[in-house]
Amino acid sequence: DARVTQTPRHKVTEMGQEVTMRCQPILGHNTVFWYRQTMMQGLELLAYFRNRAPLDDSGMPKDRFSAEMPDATLATLKIQPSEPRDSAVYFCASGLRVNYGYTFGSGTRLTVV
Amino acid sequence: TQLLEQSPQFLSIQEGENLTVYCNSSSVFSSLQWYRQEPGEGPVLLVTVVTGGEVKKLKRLTFQFGDARKDSSLHITAAQPGDTGLYLCAPQRNQGGKLIFGQGTELSVKP
């Protein structure tokens, strides 16, 4: 089965450090999402791309978060500097068309201490 | 911003019972998806409904899209422990593909 691969699965870092999370979407998928999940807020959309172009990043704190797709096989989400409130599970998802559904990765669990 | 409400937030039942969870909004949607998320994993697509009044069945799960395309329900018959998880609805307002999720219903089915 094709899958979305996220690395790392777990990351513990100190406040102020830079964190980079990576996502390999399913080959051929042209839409990529980044979500953050916490108990309090649920699944929040941070950013999404179509054909590698950013379509919406309004859910992302601009001063510290950045999302890019350097090529069709890699999406990155970077936090610099990280803060304890960034602790969450970050998911990447990819797909072709909304009615076909999107495939999620297993997430990166980030803990900022 | 669309207001989306899923209910109940939490549901704990015994194996064999039936249940229904709801996804409601004041907005009209072009389509709606249901996902299930198990601990430690990402959400997995269960179904997409597109037409008002549409009913889709997936084994013991029955999904309905409201006639006015503002709400949806998920009914599970004879729940099993394997149905345990977080059920999320994700409506779409246009064909732009943006996927926004409700807060979800946390279902626990005890043997």
HADDOCK unambig.tbl for C-alpha pairs under 7 A between the chains (distance, minus, plus):
assign (segid A and resid 42 and name CA) (segid B and resid 103 and name CA) 5.39 0.50 0.50
assign (segid A and resid 43 and name CA) (segid B and resid 101 and name CA) 6.30 0.50 0.50
assign (segid A and resid 45 and name CA) (segid B and resid 100 and name CA) 6.69 0.50 0.50
assign (segid A and resid 91 and name CA) (segid B and resid 42 and name CA) 6.94 0.50 0.50
assign (segid A and resid 97 and name CA) (segid B and resid 97 and name CA) 6.70 0.50 0.50
assign (segid A and resid 98 and name CA) (segid B and resid 97 and name CA) 4.94 0.50 0.50
assign (segid A and resid 99 and name CA) (segid B and resid 48 and name CA) 6.28 0.50 0.50
assign (segid A and resid 101 and name CA) (segid B and resid 45 and name CA) 6.25 0.50 0.50
assign (segid A and resid 103 and name CA) (segid B and resid 44 and name CA) 6.82 0.50 0.50
assign (segid A and resid 104 and name CA) (segid B and resid 42 and name CA) 5.29 0.50 0.50
assign (segid A and resid 104 and name CA) (segid B and resid 43 and name CA) 6.18 0.50 0.50
assign (segid A and resid 104 and name CA) (segid B and resid 44 and name CA) 6.93 0.50 0.50
assign (segid A and resid 105 and name CA) (segid B and resid 42 and name CA) 5.72 0.50 0.50
assign (segid A and resid 106 and name CA) (segid B and resid 40 and name CA) 6.95 0.50 0.50
assign (segid A and resid 106 and name CA) (segid B and resid 41 and name CA) 4.66 0.50 0.50
assign (segid A and resid 106 and name CA) (segid B and resid 42 and name CA) 4.90 0.50 0.50
assign (segid A and resid 107 and name CA) (segid B and resid 41 and name CA) 6.82 0.50 0.50
assign (segid A and resid 107 and name CA) (segid B and resid 42 and name CA) 6.41 0.50 0.50
